[in-house]
Amino acid sequence: MNNPILIAMTNPVSAARDAEFNRWYDEVHARDILSLPGMRSITRYRGMEQIRPDAGPPRYRYLAIYEMDSPTAPVAALVAARPTFQMSDALAPDPLAISFTPIYFARKDGAVSGDS
């Protein structure tokens, strides 16, 4: 992956609503985001352990990485469309979303690129 990305770090409102949260994210929210121009793909992850600043359960339980065509147009489309998305009250009220553009890429086989 050498395209810009948008990361979203999220939590369900409670452990009891974890399954409901994941169903909504996978079946509704991810489709809303992927319907936007310039959004290419999504991969979701479940946090296992926080390394720093404190060991133990991660502050955010879930991470979604959205691959984008460009660093700005998909984010602008997301901001414009967000009021129309079907949100869930199973989503905790403090998600964190940040867009990134690649500056360095390396593979184990020695391929390297970057502008850092």
Backbone hydrogen bonds, N-H to C=O, Kabsch-Sander energy under -0.5 kcal/mol:
donor,donor_aa,acceptor,acceptor_aa,energy
5,I,100,F,-2.4
6,L,66,Y,-2.3
7,I,98,I,-3.2
8,A,64,A,-2.3
9,M,96,L,-3.3
10,T,8,A,-0.5
10,T,62,Y,-2.2
13,V,90,A,-2.2
17,R,14,S,-1.3
18,D,15,A,-1.4
21,F,17,R,-2.7
22,N,18,D,-2.5
23,R,19,A,-2.3
24,W,20,E,-2.5
25,Y,21,F,-2.8
26,D,22,N,-2.6
27,E,23,R,-2.8
28,V,24,W,-2.4
29,H,24,W,-2.1
30,A,25,Y,-3.0
32,D,28,V,-2.1
33,I,29,H,-2.5
34,L,30,A,-2.7
35,S,31,R,-1.3
36,L,33,I,-1.7
39,M,36,L,-1.6
40,R,38,G,-0.6
40,R,67,E,-3.4
41,S,67,E,-1.2
43,T,65,I,-1.8
45,Y,63,L,-3.1
47,G,61,R,-3.7
50,Q,56,G,-3.3
56,G,50,Q,-0.8
61,R,10,T,-0.6
61,R,59,R,-0.5
62,Y,10,T,-2.4
63,L,45,Y,-2.3
64,A,8,A,-2.6
65,I,43,T,-2.9
66,Y,6,L,-3.2
66,Y,64,A,-0.6
67,E,41,S,-1.8
67,E,65,I,-0.5
68,M,4,P,-2.9
69,D,38,G,-2.7
76,A,72,T,-2.4
77,A,73,A,-2.3
78,L,74,P,-2.2
79,V,75,V,-2.6
80,A,76,A,-2.2
81,A,77,A,-2.2
82,R,78,L,-2.0
84,T,81,A,-2.5
85,F,81,A,-0.6
85,F,82,R,-1.6
87,M,85,F,-1.0
91,L,88,S,-1.4
92,A,11,N,-2.8
96,L,9,M,-2.3
98,I,7,I,-2.0
100,F,5,I,-3.4
105,F,113,S,-3.3
107,R,111,A,-2.3
110,G,107,R,-2.1
113,S,105,F,-2.7
115,D,103,I,-2.2
116,S,103,I,-1.3
